[in-house]
Amino acid sequence: MSETLNPGAIHAAIVDAAITSRMSARAFTQQAVPREVLESILQVASRAPSGTNTQPWKVYVLQGASRDSLVEKVCTTHDAIRANPELAADYKEEYDYYPEKWVSPYIDRRRENGWSLYGLLGIGKADKDKMHAQHQRNYLFFDAPVGLMFTIDRVMGRGSLVDMGMFLQNIMVAARGHGLHTCPQAAWNGFTKIVLPHVGAGADEMLVCGMALGYADPADKVNSFHTPRVPVAEFTTWLE
């Protein structure tokens, strides 16, 4: 007699697989993503919770010429800043994604992440040209055919950033159900004065982050890089 499968266990396994298979892909193929797939992902993601159902997210989808034009603008500016670091003062993030002062264990994890990735790619501490080129891969959307930009109205409070985080996670998990991968990107935030006019965002909008979306390139070794996670016991306090 065949063993009866527990529907609850099946559903849990599917959801768990979507979450645990998510990674920040850093190399994509050129395979196009149909608009109906993107619309489906965004519709599913919109079920994210938000304070008093404010649904504060706004999304700009870049493909084709609009994507390529933004890539060219920001890569050119990124190169110009490297040539003249004083230009960096003109390109600032509108909110503090990272802390002003790093402390342990966060700085330790950040360093481990950076040098593990660069080590895989054969980039040493003195390889400034290679570091610049690898960082600029962000502004190429890692060659993904779809770039997403996310904004919220400036009038909203910090809680709306929490709401946006849940919406972003829904997109990344829903994408896995279609065999797609993503890479959320705070790297775009410094170029808000280029991004917002390019996508047609209003003056009342603030850039939260960007995201690359497409089919991950399994042949590129960079996609073998998976960041570690600390065990539950390290971040959980049980109270009874």
GUPAKOL-507036 format. One record per residue: residue in one letter; x, y, z of N, C-alpha, C, O, CB in turn. Coordinates in steps of 0.2 Angstrom, whole numbers, padded with zeros to 4 digits, always signed. Glycine has a CB too. Layout:
aXYZXYZXYZXYZXYZ...
***
This chain:
m+0004-0006+0000+0000+0000+0000+0004+0006+0000+0009+0007+0004-0005+0000+0006s+0003+0011-0004+0007+0017-0005+0005+0021+0001+0000+0022+0004+0006+0021-0011e+0011+0025+0003+0010+0029+0009+0006+0035+0007+0008+0039+0002+0017+0030+0012t+0001+0037+0011-0002+0044+0010+0002+0050+0011+0005+0050+0017-0009+0044+0014l+0003+0054+0007+0007+0060+0008+0002+0065+0012-0003+0066+0010+0009+0063+0001n+0006+0069+0016+0003+0074+0020+0002+0080+0016+0008+0083+0015+0006+0074+0027p-0003+0083+0015-0004+0089+0011+0000+0095+0014+0003+0099+0011-0011+0091+0009g-0001+0095+0021+0003+0100+0024+0010+0100+0024+0013+0105+0023+0001+0100+0032a+0013+0094+0024+0020+0093+0023+0022+0095+0016+0028+0098+0015+0022+0086+0025i+0018+0093+0011+0020+0095+0004+0020+0103+0003+0025+0105+0000+0015+0092-0001h+0015+0106+0006+0015+0113+0005+0021+0116+0009+0024+0121+0006+0008+0116+0008a+0023+0114+0015+0028+0116+0019+0035+0116+0015+0039+0120+0014+0029+0113+0025a+0035+0110+0012+0041+0108+0008+0042+0113+0002+0048+0115+0000+0041+0101+0005i+0037+0114-0002+0037+0119-0007+0039+0126-0005+0043+0129-0008+0030+0119-0011v+0035+0128+0000+0037+0135+0002+0044+0136+0005+0048+0140+0003+0032+0137+0008d+0046+0131+0009+0053+0130+0011+0058+0130+0006+0063+0134+0006+0054+0124+0016a+0057+0127+0000+0061+0126-0005+0062+0133-0009+0067+0135-0011+0059+0121-0010a+0056+0136-0010+0057+0143-0013+0061+0148-0009+0065+0152-0012+0049+0146-0014i+0060+0148-0002+0064+0152+0002+0071+0150+0002+0076+0155+0001+0061+0152+0009t+0073+0144+0003+0080+0142+0004+0084+0142-0002+0090+0142-0002+0080+0135+0008s+0080+0141-0008+0084+0141-0014+0085+0149-0017+0089+0150-0022+0080+0138-0019r+0082+0153-0013+0083+0160-0015+0090+0162-0014+0093+0161-0008+0078+0165-0012m+0094+0166-0018+0100+0168-0017+0101+0175-0021+0097+0176-0025+0106+0163-0019s+0106+0178-0020+0108+0184-0024+0112+0182-0030+0118+0182-0029+0111+0190-0019a+0109+0181-0035+0112+0179-0041+0116+0185-0044+0114+0191-0044+0107+0176-0047r+0122+0184-0046+0126+0189-0049+0129+0188-0056+0133+0191-0058+0132+0190-0044a+0125+0184-0059+0126+0183-0067+0120+0180-0069+0117+0175-0067+0132+0178-0068f+0117+0183-0075+0111+0180-0078+0112+0179-0085+0117+0182-0088+0106+0186-0077t+0108+0175-0088+0107+0174-0095+0103+0179-0098+0100+0183-0095+0104+0167-0097q+0103+0179-0105+0100+0184-0109+0092+0182-0110+0089+0186-0114+0103+0186-0115q+0090+0176-0107+0084+0174-0109+0078+0179-0106+0079+0181-0100+0082+0167-0105a+0074+0181-0110+0069+0186-0109+0064+0183-0104+0063+0177-0103+0065+0188-0115v+0061+0187-0100+0056+0186-0095+0049+0189-0098+0049+0195-0098+0057+0188-0088p+0044+0184-0099+0038+0187-0102+0034+0192-0097+0035+0191-0091+0033+0181-0103r+0031+0197-0100+0028+0202-0096+0022+0199-0091+0022+0201-0085+0024+0207-0100e+0019+0194-0094+0014+0191-0090+0017+0187-0084+0013+0187-0078+0010+0185-0094v+0023+0185-0084+0026+0182-0078+0028+0187-0073+0027+0186-0067+0032+0178-0080l+0030+0193-0075+0032+0198-0071+0026+0201-0068+0026+0202-0062+0035+0204-0075e+0020+0201-0071+0014+0204-0068+0011+0199-0063+0009+0201-0058+0009+0205-0074s+0012+0193-0064+0010+0188-0060+0014+0188-0053+0011+0188-0048+0010+0180-0063i+0020+0189-0054+0025+0189-0048+0023+0195-0044+0023+0195-0038+0032+0190-0050l+0022+0201-0047+0020+0207-0044+0013+0207-0040+0012+0209-0035+0021+0213-0048q+0009+0203-0044+0002+0203-0041+0002+0198-0034-0001+0200-0029-0003+0200-0046v+0006+0193-0035+0007+0189-0029+0010+0192-0023+0008+0192-0017+0011+0182-0031a+0016+0196-0025+0020+0200-0020+0015+0205-0017+0017+0207-0011+0026+0203-0023s+0010+0208-0020+0006+0213-0017+0002+0211-0011-0001+0215-0008+0002+0216-0022r+0002+0204-0010-0001+0202-0004+0003+0203+0002+0001+0200+0008-0003+0194-0005a+0009+0206+0002+0013+0207+0008+0009+0212+0012+0005+0216+0010+0019+0211+0006p+0010+0211+0019+0006+0215+0024+0010+0222+0024+0015+0223+0022+0007+0212+0031s+0006+0227+0026+0008+0233+0027+0004+0237+0032-0002+0235+0033+0008+0237+0020g+0007+0241+0036+0003+0245+0041-0003+0248+0039-0003+0252+0035+0008+0250+0045t-0009+0246+0042-0015+0248+0040-0017+0248+0033-0021+0252+0030-0016+0256+0043n-0014+0243+0030-0015+0241+0022-0013+0247+0018-0016+0249+0013-0022+0239+0021t-0008+0251+0020-0006+0257+0016-0003+0255+0009-0003+0259+0004-0001+0261+0020q+0000+0249+0009+0003+0247+0002+0008+0252-0001+0006+0254-0006-0002+0244-0003p+0013+0254+0003+0017+0260+0001+0021+0259-0005+0025+0264-0008+0021+0262+0006w+0022+0253-0008+0027+0252-0013+0025+0254-0020+0019+0254-0022+0028+0244-0014k+0030+0256-0024+0029+0258-0031+0035+0255-0034+0040+0255-0032+0029+0266-0032v+0033+0252-0040+0038+0248-0044+0039+0251-0051+0034+0252-0055+0036+0241-0044y+0045+0251-0053+0047+0253-0060+0050+0247-0063+0056+0245-0061+0051+0260-0061v+0048+0244-0069+0051+0239-0072+0054+0241-0078+0052+0244-0083+0045+0233-0074l+0061+0240-0079+0065+0242-0084+0067+0236-0088+0070+0231-0086+0071+0246-0082q+0066+0236-0095+0068+0231-0100+0070+0235-0106+0068+0240-0107+0062+0226-0101g+0074+0231-0110+0075+0234-0117+0079+0240-0116+0084+0241-0113+0069+0235-0121a+0077+0245-0120+0080+0252-0121+0080+0256-0115+0085+0259-0113+0077+0256-0126s+0075+0255-0111+0075+0259-0104+0080+0256-0099+0083+0260-0096+0068+0259-0101r+0081+0250-0099+0086+0247-0095+0093+0249-0097+0097+0251-0093+0085+0239-0095d+0094+0248-0104+0101+0249-0106+0103+0256-0106+0109+0258-0104+0101+0247-0114s+0098+0261-0106+0100+0268-0106+0102+0270-0099+0107+0273-0097+0094+0272-0108l+0098+0267-0094+0100+0268-0087+0107+0265-0085+0111+0268-0082+0094+0265-0082v+0108+0259-0087+0114+0256-0086+0120+0260-0089+0125+0261-0085+0115+0249-0090e+0119+0263-0095+0124+0267-0098+0125+0274-0094+0131+0276-0092+0122+0269-0105k+0120+0277-0092+0121+0283-0088+0124+0282-0081+0129+0286-0079+0114+0286-0086v+0122+0277-0077+0125+0276-0071+0132+0273-0071+0137+0275-0067+0121+0271-0067c+0134+0269-0076+0141+0266-0077+0145+0272-0079+0151+0272-0076+0141+0261-0082t+0143+0276-0083+0147+0282-0085+0149+0286-0079+0154+0288-0078+0144+0286-0090t+0144+0287-0075+0145+0291-0068+0149+0288-0063+0153+0291-0060+0138+0293-0065h+0148+0281-0063+0152+0277-0058+0160+0278-0060+0164+0278-0056+0150+0270-0058d+0161+0277-0067+0168+0278-0069+0171+0285-0068+0176+0286-0066+0168+0277-0077a+0166+0290-0069+0168+0297-0068+0170+0298-0060+0175+0302-0059+0163+0302-0070i+0166+0295-0056+0168+0296-0049+0174+0293-0047+0178+0295-0043+0162+0293-0044r+0176+0287-0050+0182+0284-0048+0188+0289-0051+0193+0289-0048+0183+0277-0052a+0187+0292-0057+0192+0296-0059+0193+0302-0055+0198+0305-0055+0191+0298-0067n+0187+0305-0052+0187+0311-0048+0183+0310-0042+0177+0311-0042+0185+0317-0052p+0186+0307-0037+0182+0305-0031+0178+0311-0028+0173+0310-0024+0187+0303-0025e+0180+0317-0029+0176+0323-0027+0169+0323-0029+0165+0326-0026+0180+0329-0028l+0168+0320-0035+0161+0320-0038+0156+0316-0033+0150+0316-0034+0161+0317-0045a+0159+0311-0029+0155+0307-0025+0150+0311-0020+0145+0309-0018+0159+0302-0021a+0152+0317-0019+0148+0321-0014+0141+0323-0017+0137+0325-0014+0152+0328-0013d+0141+0323-0024+0135+0324-0028+0130+0318-0028+0124+0319-0030+0136+0327-0035y+0132+0312-0026+0128+0306-0026+0128+0303-0020+0132+0299-0018+0131+0301-0032k+0123+0304-0016+0122+0302-0009+0115+0298-0009+0110+0300-0012+0122+0308-0004e+0115+0293-0004+0109+0289-0003+0105+0294+0001+0107+0298+0005+0111+0283+0001e+0098+0293+0000+0093+0297+0004+0091+0295+0011+0088+0298+0015+0087+0298+0000y+0093+0289+0012+0092+0286+0019+0098+0281+0021+0101+0279+0016+0085+0282+0020d+0099+0281+0027+0105+0277+0029+0103+0269+0029+0100+0266+0033+0107+0279+0036y+0106+0266+0024+0105+0259+0023+0109+0255+0028+0107+0250+0032+0106+0256+0016y+0116+0257+0028+0121+0254+0033+0122+0259+0038+0121+0265+0038+0127+0253+0029p+0125+0257+0044+0126+0261+0050+0132+0266+0049+0136+0264+0044+0128+0256+0056e+0132+0271+0052+0138+0276+0051+0144+0273+0055+0149+0274+0052+0136+0282+0055k+0143+0269+0060+0148+0266+0063+0147+0258+0064+0142+0256+0066+0149+0269+0070w+0152+0254+0061+0151+0247+0061+0154+0244+0067+0159+0246+0070+0155+0244+0055v+0150+0239+0070+0153+0236+0076+0152+0228+0075+0148+0226+0070+0148+0238+0082s+0155+0224+0079+0154+0217+0079+0148+0215+0081+0145+0218+0086+0160+0213+0083p+0144+0210+0079+0147+0205+0074+0145+0207+0066+0147+0203+0062+0144+0198+0075y+0142+0213+0065+0140+0215+0059+0146+0216+0054+0146+0214+0048+0135+0221+0059i+0151+0220+0057+0157+0221+0052+0160+0215+0051+0163+0214+0045+0161+0226+0056d+0160+0210+0055+0164+0203+0054+0160+0200+0048+0163+0197+0044+0164+0199+0060r+0154+0200+0048+0150+0196+0043+0150+0200+0036+0151+0197+0031+0142+0196+0045r+0151+0207+0037+0152+0210+0031+0158+0209+0027+0159+0208+0021+0151+0218+0032r+0163+0209+0031+0170+0207+0029+0170+0200+0026+0173+0199+0021+0175+0208+0034e+0168+0195+0030+0168+0189+0027+0164+0188+0020+0166+0184+0016+0164+0184+0032n+0158+0192+0020+0155+0191+0014+0159+0194+0008+0159+0191+0003+0148+0195+0014g+0162+0200+0009+0165+0203+0004+0171+0199+0001+0173+0198-0005+0167+0210+0006w+0175+0197+0006+0182+0194+0004+0180+0187+0002+0184+0184-0002+0186+0194+0010s+0175+0184+0004+0173+0177+0001+0171+0177-0006+0174+0173-0010+0168+0174+0005l+0167+0183-0008+0165+0184-0015+0171+0185-0019+0172+0182-0024+0160+0189-0015y+0175+0190-0017+0181+0192-0020+0186+0187-0021+0190+0186-0026+0184+0198-0017g+0187+0183-0016+0191+0177-0016+0189+0172-0021+0194+0169-0025+0192+0174-0009l+0183+0171-0022+0180+0166-0027+0182+0169-0034+0183+0165-0038+0173+0165-0026l+0182+0175-0035+0183+0178-0041+0190+0180-0042+0192+0183-0048+0179+0185-0042g+0194+0178-0038+0201+0180-0039+0203+0187-0038+0208+0189-0042+0204+0177-0045i+0200+0191-0034+0201+0198-0034+0204+0199-0027+0201+0198-0022+0194+0202-0034g+0210+0202-0027+0214+0203-0021+0213+0210-0018+0210+0214-0022+0221+0202-0022k+0215+0211-0012+0214+0218-0009+0218+0224-0013+0215+0229-0013+0217+0218-0002a+0223+0222-0017+0226+0227-0021+0224+0228-0028+0226+0232-0032+0234+0226-0021d+0219+0224-0030+0216+0224-0037+0211+0229-0037+0205+0227-0038+0213+0217-0039k+0212+0235-0037+0207+0241-0037+0203+0241-0044+0197+0242-0044+0211+0247-0036d+0207+0239-0049+0203+0239-0056+0198+0234-0056+0192+0235-0058+0208+0238-0062k+0200+0228-0053+0195+0222-0053+0189+0224-0048+0183+0222-0050+0199+0216-0052m+0191+0227-0043+0186+0228-0038+0181+0233-0041+0175+0232-0040+0189+0231-0032h+0183+0238-0044+0179+0243-0047+0174+0240-0053+0168+0241-0053+0183+0249-0051a+0177+0235-0057+0173+0232-0062+0168+0227-0059+0162+0227-0061+0178+0228-0066q+0170+0224-0053+0165+0220-0050+0159+0224-0047+0154+0222-0047+0168+0215-0045h+0161+0229-0044+0156+0233-0041+0151+0236-0046+0145+0237-0045+0159+0239-0037q+0154+0238-0052+0150+0240-0058+0145+0235-0060+0141+0237-0064+0155+0243-0063r+0147+0229-0059+0142+0224-0061+0135+0225-0059+0130+0223-0062+0144+0217-0059n+0134+0228-0053+0128+0230-0050+0124+0235-0055+0118+0234-0056+0129+0234-0043y+0128+0239-0058+0125+0244-0062+0123+0242-0069+0121+0245-0074+0129+0250-0063l+0125+0235-0070+0123+0232-0077+0118+0227-0075+0116+0223-0079+0129+0228-0079f+0115+0227-0069+0110+0222-0067+0113+0215-0067+0109+0211-0068+0103+0223-0071f+0119+0215-0067+0122+0208-0068+0120+0205-0074+0120+0198-0074+0121+0204-0061d+0119+0209-0079+0117+0206-0086+0110+0204-0086+0107+0201-0091+0121+0201-0088a+0106+0204-0081+0099+0202-0081+0095+0206-0085+0096+0212-0086+0096+0203-0073p+0090+0203-0089+0086+0207-0094+0081+0212-0091+0078+0216-0094+0083+0202-0098v+0080+0211-0084+0075+0215-0081+0078+0218-0075+0081+0215-0070+0069+0210-0078g+0077+0225-0074+0079+0228-0069+0072+0231-0065+0068+0234-0069+0084+0234-0070l+0072+0231-0059+0067+0234-0055+0069+0240-0050+0074+0239-0047+0063+0228-0051m+0065+0245-0050+0067+0250-0045+0061+0251-0041+0055+0251-0043+0068+0257-0049f+0062+0252-0034+0057+0252-0029+0057+0259-0026+0062+0261-0024+0057+0247-0024t+0051+0262-0025+0051+0269-0022+0045+0269-0017+0040+0265-0018+0050+0275-0027i+0046+0274-0012+0040+0275-0008+0039+0283-0008+0044+0286-0009+0041+0272-0001d+0033+0285-0006+0032+0292-0005+0036+0295+0001+0037+0291+0006+0025+0294-0004r+0039+0300+0000+0044+0303+0006+0040+0305+0012+0043+0305+0017+0047+0309+0003v+0033+0306+0011+0029+0307+0017+0028+0301+0022+0027+0302+0028+0022+0309+0015m+0030+0295+0019+0029+0289+0024+0034+0289+0029+0040+0291+0028+0029+0283+0019g+0033+0285+0034+0037+0284+0040+0042+0278+0039+0041+0275+0034+0033+0283+0046r+0046+0277+0044+0051+0272+0043+0048+0265+0043+0050+0260+0040+0056+0272+0049g+0042+0264+0046+0038+0258+0046+0037+0256+0039+0036+0250+0037+0032+0259+0049s+0036+0260+0034+0035+0259+0027+0040+0255+0024+0040+0251+0019+0033+0265+0023l+0046+0256+0026+0052+0253+0024+0052+0245+0026+0054+0241+0022+0059+0256+0027v+0049+0244+0032+0048+0237+0034+0043+0234+0029+0044+0228+0027+0045+0237+0041d+0037+0237+0028+0032+0235+0023+0036+0233+0016+0034+0228+0013+0027+0240+0022m+0040+0238+0014+0043+0237+0008+0048+0231+0008+0048+0227+0003+0047+0243+0006g+0051+0230+0013+0055+0224+0014+0051+0217+0013+0054+0212+0010+0059+0224+0021m+0045+0217+0016+0041+0211+0015+0039+0210+0008+0038+0205+0006+0035+0211+0020f+0037+0216+0005+0035+0216-0002+0041+0213-0007+0040+0209-0011+0033+0223-0005l+0047+0216-0005+0053+0213-0009+0054+0206-0008+0055+0202-0013+0059+0217-0007q+0053+0204-0002+0054+0196-0001+0049+0192-0005+0051+0187-0007+0054+0195+0007n+0043+0195-0005+0038+0191-0008+0040+0191-0016+0039+0185-0019+0031+0195-0008i+0042+0196-0019+0044+0196-0026+0050+0190-0027+0050+0187-0031+0047+0203-0028m+0055+0190-0022+0060+0186-0023+0058+0179-0022+0061+0174-0026+0066+0187-0018v+0054+0177-0018+0051+0170-0017+0047+0168-0022+0047+0163-0025+0048+0170-0010a+0042+0173-0025+0038+0171-0030+0042+0170-0036+0040+0166-0041+0033+0177-0031a+0047+0174-0037+0051+0173-0043+0054+0166-0044+0055+0163-0049+0057+0178-0044r+0056+0163-0038+0058+0156-0038+0053+0151-0040+0055+0146-0043+0060+0154-0031g+0047+0152-0039+0041+0148-0042+0041+0148-0049+0038+0143-0052+0035+0150-0039h+0044+0153-0053+0044+0153-0060+0051+0151-0063+0053+0152-0069+0042+0160-0062g+0056+0148-0058+0062+0147-0060+0067+0152-0061+0072+0152-0064+0062+0143-0067l+0065+0158-0059+0069+0164-0059+0073+0166-0053+0072+0163-0048+0064+0170-0061h+0078+0170-0054+0082+0172-0048+0082+0180-0048+0080+0183-0053+0089+0169-0048t+0085+0182-0042+0085+0189-0041+0091+0191-0038+0095+0187-0035+0079+0192-0037c+0092+0198-0038+0098+0201-0033+0095+0208-0031+0095+0212-0035+0104+0201-0037p+0093+0208-0025+0091+0215-0022+0097+0219-0022+0103+0217-0020+0088+0214-0015q+0097+0226-0023+0103+0230-0024+0102+0237-0021+0098+0241-0024+0104+0231-0031a+0105+0238-0015+0105+0244-0012+0111+0249-0016+0111+0255-0015+0107+0244-0005a+0115+0246-0020+0120+0249-0024+0117+0255-0028+0121+0260-0029+0124+0245-0028w+0111+0254-0030+0108+0260-0034+0107+0266-0030+0106+0271-0033+0102+0257-0038n+0106+0265-0024+0103+0271-0020+0107+0277-0020+0105+0283-0020+0103+0269-0013g+0114+0277-0021+0118+0283-0022+0117+0287-0028+0119+0292-0029+0125+0281-0021f+0114+0283-0033+0112+0287-0039+0105+0289-0040+0102+0289-0046+0115+0282-0045t+0102+0290-0035+0095+0292-0035+0093+0298-0040+0088+0298-0043+0092+0293-0028k+0098+0303-0040+0097+0309-0044+0097+0307-0052+0095+0311-0056+0102+0314-0043i+0099+0301-0053+0099+0299-0060+0093+0294-0061+0090+0294-0066+0106+0295-0062v+0092+0289-0056+0087+0284-0057+0080+0287-0057+0076+0286-0062+0088+0279-0051l+0078+0292-0053+0072+0294-0052+0069+0298-0058+0064+0296-0061+0071+0298-0046p+0073+0302-0061+0071+0306-0067+0070+0301-0073+0066+0301-0077+0075+0311-0069h+0075+0296-0073+0075+0291-0079+0068+0287-0079+0066+0286-0084+0081+0287-0078v+0066+0285-0073+0060+0281-0073+0054+0285-0073+0048+0282-0073+0060+0276-0067g+0054+0291-0072+0048+0296-0072+0045+0296-0065+0039+0298-0064+0043+0293-0077a+0049+0295-0060+0046+0295-0053+0045+0303-0051+0049+0307-0053+0051+0292-0048g+0041+0304-0047+0039+0311-0045+0044+0313-0039+0048+0309-0036+0032+0311-0042a+0044+0320-0038+0048+0323-0034+0047+0321-0026+0051+0321-0022+0048+0330-0034d+0041+0318-0025+0038+0316-0019+0040+0309-0017+0038+0306-0012+0031+0317-0018e+0044+0305-0022+0046+0298-0021+0053+0298-0019+0058+0302-0021+0045+0295-0027m+0055+0293-0015+0062+0291-0013+0063+0284-0015+0060+0279-0015+0062+0291-0005l+0069+0283-0018+0072+0277-0020+0074+0273-0014+0077+0275-0010+0078+0278-0025v+0071+0267-0014+0072+0262-0009+0078+0257-0011+0082+0256-0007+0066+0258-0007c+0077+0254-0017+0083+0250-0019+0081+0248-0026+0076+0249-0029+0083+0244-0014g+0085+0244-0029+0084+0241-0036+0084+0234-0035+0086+0231-0030+0089+0244-0041m+0083+0230-0041+0083+0223-0041+0084+0220-0048+0081+0223-0052+0077+0220-0038a+0089+0216-0048+0090+0212-0055+0086+0206-0055+0085+0202-0049+0098+0210-0056l+0083+0204-0060+0078+0198-0061+0079+0195-0067+0079+0198-0073+0071+0200-0059g+0080+0188-0067+0080+0185-0073+0082+0177-0072+0081+0175-0066+0086+0188-0078y+0085+0174-0077+0087+0167-0076+0094+0167-0075+0098+0169-0078+0085+0163-0083a+0096+0164-0069+0103+0164-0067+0107+0160-0071+0105+0155-0074+0104+0161-0060d+0113+0162-0073+0118+0158-0077+0121+0153-0073+0126+0154-0069+0123+0163-0080p+0120+0146-0074+0122+0141-0070+0130+0140-0071+0133+0137-0067+0118+0135-0070a+0132+0142-0077+0139+0141-0079+0144+0146-0076+0150+0145-0076+0140+0141-0086d+0141+0152-0073+0146+0157-0070+0147+0155-0063+0143+0154-0059+0143+0164-0071k+0154+0154-0061+0156+0152-0054+0153+0157-0049+0153+0155-0043+0163+0152-0054v+0152+0163-0051+0150+0168-0046+0143+0166-0042+0142+0167-0037+0149+0175-0048n+0139+0162-0046+0133+0160-0043+0133+0153-0039+0129+0151-0036+0128+0158-0049s+0140+0151-0038+0141+0146-0033+0142+0149-0026+0143+0145-0021+0147+0142-0035f+0142+0156-0026+0143+0159-0019+0137+0159-0016+0132+0163-0018+0146+0166-0021h+0136+0156-0010+0130+0156-0006+0133+0159+0001+0137+0156+0004+0127+0149-0005t+0130+0164+0003+0131+0167+0010+0129+0162+0016+0124+0159+0015+0129+0174+0011p+0133+0162+0021+0131+0157+0027+0126+0161+0031+0125+0167+0031+0137+0156+0031r+0122+0157+0035+0118+0160+0040+0120+0157+0047+0121+0151+0048+0110+0158+0038v+0119+0161+0052+0120+0159+0059+0114+0154+0061+0109+0155+0059+0121+0165+0064p+0116+0150+0066+0110+0145+0068+0105+0149+0072+0106+0154+0075+0114+0140+0072v+0099+0146+0073+0094+0149+0076+0096+0151+0083+0094+0156+0086+0088+0144+0076a+0099+0147+0087+0101+0148+0094+0105+0154+0095+0105+0157+0100+0105+0142+0096e+0108+0157+0089+0112+0163+0090+0108+0169+0090+0110+0174+0092+0117+0163+0084f+0102+0169+0087+0098+0175+0086+0092+0175+0090+0087+0179+0089+0097+0177+0079t+0090+0169+0094+0084+0168+0097+0084+0167+0104+0089+0164+0107+0081+0162+0093t+0080+0171+0108+0079+0170+0115+0072+0167+0116+0067+0169+0114+0080+0177+0119w+0072+0161+0119+0066+0157+0121+0063+0159+0128+0067+0159+0133+0067+0150+0120l+0057+0162+0128+0054+0164+0135+0048+0159+0136+0044+0158+0132+0052+0171+0135e+0048+0157+0142+0042+0153+0144+0039+0155+0151+0035+0152+0154+0044+0145+0145
***
